[in-house]
Amino acid sequence: GVLWHIRPLRIITMGFCAVVALVGADDVALVFLAQGPLGGGQSAASMLYAGAGVGLLIGFAVVANVGPRVSMVTLLLIGFAISSSGNALTGLAWSVPMAFAFQVVRGLGISAVEVGVNTTVQRVVPSGMQGRAFANLYGFIGLAAGLSYIVGGPLLDATGPRFILVAGGIGGLVATAWMALRLPAAQRGAREADNVADSA
């Protein structure tokens, strides 16, 4: 009920789930990209998986300095766009080092998503309901990730890792654009409602 009735949270939940369902299959595709089109071995695959972690570490340091000067809605939208773009570019990479660099970019975006989403949820959900809101939000995210693996495996066999990464990244950008069109207005409406309630 909380996820549905608080409009900004509803948009974040739907958009976040869509992005994860579309790009989550990168976890399946990266090893096949490294050992297939990029001609690497197990070490190359491990390097690609480590790229997002490196990006996360750098990203959290950057967000700690930049975050206070940017609205959280803007931050989460930028994060979704960067992480989706990182995956799409990884699918177009022509070498392992280039793919690693694009996965670092993906990690930078994920750090912005984590901070932006978690902070926004705390701001729009009443304190007594935040635990339930987070549990349900990330429960749906887990289901979306599971769906991406279930669909991603057969799709990987049918199309290849490059298609999975590029198509998923583009799909993530489309979902991000949908959120960008709806979330700012929903945030303004929620603030206006809060102001009316406070004045009453």
Residue, then its C-alpha position, 0 to 999 in steps of 0.5 A: g500500500v505504501l509503495w502504491h499510494i506515495r506517488p514518487l515512491r510508486i514511480i521509483t519502484m516501477g522504474f527501478c524494477a524496469v531498469v533491473a529487469l532490463v539490465g540485470a542479465d549483464d551478470v550472466a552476459l559478462v563472462f560470455l563477452a569476456q571469453g567470447p567476442l573479447g577473446g579473454g579467459q577467466s581472468a578477463a571475466s573476473m576483471l570485468y566483474a571487478g570493474a563495477g566494484v571499482g566504480l562503486l568505490i570511486g562513485f561513493a567518494v564522488v557522491a559524498n562531495v557532489g551529493p549535497r549540491v544536487s537534488m536526490v531525484t536528479l542524482l538517482l536519475i543520473g545514476f540510472a542513466i550512467s549505469s545503463s549507458g555503461n552496460a550498453l557501451t560494454g556491449l560495444a567494447w572491442s577489448v577487455p580493458m575498454a569493457f573494464a572501463f565501461q563497467v567502472v562507469r556502470g559502477l559510478g552510476i550504481s553508487a548514485v542510484e544507491v544514494g539517490v533512491n535510499t535518501t529519496v525513500q527516507r524523505v517521502v515515506p513516513s518514518g513509521m513505514q520506512g522499514r516496510a517500504f524498503a523491504n517491499l521495494y528491494g523485494f520487488i527489485g530482487l524479483a526483477a533481477g530474478l526475472s532478468y536471469i530467467v529470461g536472460g539465459p535463453l536470450l543470451d543463447a539466442t542472440g549473444p552477450r553483446f546484444i544482451l548488454v546493448a539492448g538492456g542498456i538502451g532499455g534501461l535508458v528508456a525506463t530512466a527517461w520515463m522516470a525523468l518525465r514523471l518523478p519531478a512532478a510527483q515530487r513537487g506534488a508531494r511537497e505541496a500536499d505536505n505544505v497544505a497538511d502542515s498549514a492545516 
